[in-house]
Amino acid sequence: MRRWTITFSAAFCLPLWMAACASSPPASQKFVVFFEGWSAALDAPAQTMISTAAKWADEHPDEVVTVAGFADPEGSPQANLAISRTRAQVVADQLMRDGVARTRIRITAQGPTDFTLTSLESRRVEVAIAAL
C-alpha cells in the first residue's frame, strides 16, 4: 500500500510541478545608464548600454520596458524631478530610435535619491524589461 501511495504521489505531483516551473514568468533584466551632474547627454557608454537594452527588449517582445530617471540630492526637489524626467525621456527616445515600440515603454521620474557610495550612482536611468 505504501509503495502504491508513493508511486501515485510521484506520478501525480511530478507533472504538476513541472508545469508550474514551465509557466513561470520570464526573467527580467535591468540596465543602468549614468549621467554627469545636471546633464541628460548620452555619452558612448550610455548609448552602448541603451542599445544592449533595446536588443534585449527586441528578444522579449511581450515584456514591458520601464524607464525610471533619478537625480542626486543636490539642488531643489523640483529641479531634481525635472532632470530625472528629462534623463528618462532621453533614454526612452534612444530606445525608440533603436527599435523599441513606444507602446511598450513606461517612463517614470523618481527625482532625487541618495546613494552612499558616489553621487554618480544617483544620477542614473534604470531600464527594466520584465513581464507585467
C-alpha positions as CSV (number, residue, x, y, z in Angstrom):
1,M,0.0,0.0,0.0
2,R,2.8,2.4,0.9
3,R,4.6,1.7,-2.4
4,W,1.5,2.4,-4.3
5,T,0.9,5.7,-2.5
6,I,4.5,6.9,-3.1
7,T,4.3,5.9,-6.8
8,F,0.9,7.5,-7.2
9,S,2.1,10.7,-5.5
10,A,5.2,10.9,-7.6
11,A,3.3,10.2,-10.8
12,F,0.6,12.7,-10.0
13,C,2.7,15.5,-8.5
14,L,5.7,15.5,-10.8
15,P,3.8,16.7,-13.9
16,L,2.1,19.4,-11.8
17,W,5.4,20.6,-10.5
18,M,7.0,20.6,-14.0
19,A,4.0,22.6,-15.4
20,A,4.4,25.1,-12.6
21,C,8.1,25.6,-13.4
22,A,7.4,25.8,-17.2
23,S,4.8,28.6,-16.7
24,S,7.0,30.8,-14.5
25,P,7.3,34.4,-15.8
26,P,10.3,35.2,-18.0
27,A,13.4,36.5,-16.3
28,S,13.6,40.3,-16.1
29,Q,16.6,42.3,-17.0
30,K,17.8,45.7,-15.7
31,F,20.2,48.1,-17.5
32,V,21.6,51.2,-15.9
33,V,22.7,54.4,-17.7
34,F,24.8,57.0,-15.7
35,F,24.9,60.8,-16.3
36,E,27.2,63.7,-15.3
37,G,25.9,66.3,-12.9
38,W,22.9,68.3,-14.2
39,S,23.3,66.7,-17.6
40,A,21.0,64.5,-19.7
41,A,23.6,64.0,-22.5
42,L,24.3,60.4,-23.6
43,D,28.0,59.5,-23.8
44,A,29.3,56.5,-25.7
45,P,29.0,54.0,-22.7
46,A,25.4,55.2,-22.2
47,Q,24.5,54.7,-25.9
48,T,26.0,51.2,-25.8
49,M,24.0,50.3,-22.7
50,I,20.8,51.6,-24.3
51,S,21.5,49.6,-27.5
52,T,22.0,46.5,-25.4
53,A,18.7,47.1,-23.6
54,A,17.0,47.6,-26.9
55,K,18.3,44.3,-28.2
56,W,17.1,42.5,-25.1
57,A,13.7,44.2,-25.5
58,D,13.6,43.0,-29.1
59,E,14.3,39.5,-28.0
60,H,11.5,39.7,-25.4
61,P,8.7,41.3,-27.3
62,D,5.9,40.6,-24.7
63,E,7.7,42.4,-21.9
64,V,7.2,46.0,-20.8
65,V,10.1,48.4,-20.8
66,T,10.1,50.7,-17.7
67,V,12.5,53.7,-17.9
68,A,13.0,55.3,-14.5
69,G,15.0,58.5,-14.1
70,F,16.9,59.5,-10.9
71,A,18.9,62.5,-9.7
72,D,21.4,63.2,-6.9
73,P,20.1,65.1,-3.9
74,E,21.9,68.4,-4.8
75,G,19.6,71.2,-5.8
76,S,15.9,71.7,-5.3
77,P,13.5,68.8,-5.3
78,Q,11.7,70.4,-8.3
79,A,14.9,70.7,-10.3
80,N,15.9,67.2,-9.5
81,L,12.5,65.9,-10.5
82,A,12.8,67.8,-13.8
83,I,16.3,66.5,-14.6
84,S,15.3,62.9,-13.7
85,R,12.3,63.2,-16.1
86,T,14.4,64.6,-18.8
87,R,17.0,61.9,-18.4
88,A,14.3,59.2,-18.6
89,Q,12.8,60.8,-21.7
90,V,16.2,61.0,-23.4
91,V,16.8,57.3,-22.8
92,A,13.3,56.4,-23.9
93,D,13.8,58.4,-27.1
94,Q,17.0,56.5,-27.8
95,L,15.3,53.1,-27.1
96,M,12.7,54.1,-29.7
97,R,15.4,55.0,-32.2
98,D,16.9,51.6,-31.6
99,G,13.6,49.9,-32.5
100,V,11.6,49.6,-29.2
101,A,7.9,50.4,-29.8
102,R,6.6,53.5,-27.9
103,T,3.6,51.5,-26.7
104,R,5.9,49.2,-24.7
105,I,7.7,52.0,-22.8
106,R,6.6,53.3,-19.4
107,I,8.5,56.4,-18.2
108,T,8.8,57.5,-14.6
109,A,10.7,60.3,-12.9
110,Q,11.9,59.4,-9.3
111,G,13.6,62.7,-8.6
112,P,16.4,62.9,-6.0
113,T,17.8,59.8,-4.4
114,D,20.7,59.4,-2.0
115,F,23.4,56.9,-2.6
116,T,26.0,56.1,0.0
117,L,29.0,55.5,-2.4
118,T,29.0,58.2,-5.0
119,S,26.6,60.8,-6.4
120,L,27.2,59.3,-9.9
121,E,25.1,56.4,-8.7
122,S,22.2,58.7,-8.0
123,R,22.4,60.3,-11.5
124,R,21.1,57.4,-13.5
125,V,18.3,56.0,-15.5
126,E,17.2,52.4,-14.9
127,V,15.8,50.5,-17.8
128,A,13.9,47.4,-16.6
129,I,12.5,44.9,-19.0
130,A,10.0,42.5,-17.5
131,A,6.6,40.9,-17.7
132,L,3.7,42.9,-16.4
